[in-house]
Amino acid sequence: MQRAVILKANGESNASIAQVTSRSVKTIERWFGIDGLLKKPLQQYSEALANEALAEAKVIMRQALPSAIQTLRELATTSTNVSVRQQAARTLAQPSIVAVAKSISPIESTPGSRALSEMLEAELMWATNALRNNE
């Protein structure tokens, strides 16, 4: 039955699950039906997969964010195109960038997270000042 849950969570049809598990399609339909024996385990497994994917995405975002911030800072200070400089500064000045960083790396979790959050807060202040000076 565990195999049936995994197959269903991976998008397999009832017919293919029936073939793999040597059960009838009718049995598979009952297992995953409204009050089916495997409806709740399927939901729990699917939620676990989603949570795992979200955790992996947060790790990737956390790793990419400092580099993205650095690139925006460089664009905001060194680009010869005024519009590019202003857009990069506006992007850095968006509170949503700090909010994203906090959501993927809460301030209280680790010293490294705290440093990232503090860096983003400093970038937000820098970008806000840069925008004021350019206007």
Secondary structure as the mmCIF struct_conf table of DSSP 4:
data_model
#
loop_
_struct_conf.conf_type_id
_struct_conf.id
_struct_conf.beg_label_comp_id
_struct_conf.beg_label_asym_id
_struct_conf.beg_label_seq_id
_struct_conf.end_label_comp_id
_struct_conf.end_label_asym_id
_struct_conf.end_label_seq_id
HELX_RH_AL_P HELX_RH_AL_P1 GLN A 2 ALA A 9
TURN_TY1_P TURN_TY1_P1 ASN A 10 GLY A 11
HELX_RH_AL_P HELX_RH_AL_P2 ASN A 14 THR A 21
TURN_TY1_P TURN_TY1_P2 SER A 22 SER A 22
HELX_RH_AL_P HELX_RH_AL_P3 VAL A 25 TRP A 31
TURN_TY1_P TURN_TY1_P3 PHE A 32 PHE A 32
BEND BEND1 GLY A 33 GLY A 33
TURN_TY1_P TURN_TY1_P4 ILE A 34 ASP A 35
TURN_TY1_P TURN_TY1_P5 LEU A 37 LEU A 38
HELX_RH_AL_P HELX_RH_AL_P4 LYS A 39 THR A 78
BEND BEND2 THR A 80 THR A 80
HELX_RH_AL_P HELX_RH_AL_P5 VAL A 82 ALA A 93
HELX_RH_AL_P HELX_RH_AL_P6 PRO A 95 ILE A 104
BEND BEND3 SER A 105 SER A 105
TURN_TY1_P TURN_TY1_P6 ILE A 107 SER A 109
HELX_RH_AL_P HELX_RH_AL_P7 PRO A 111 ASN A 134
#
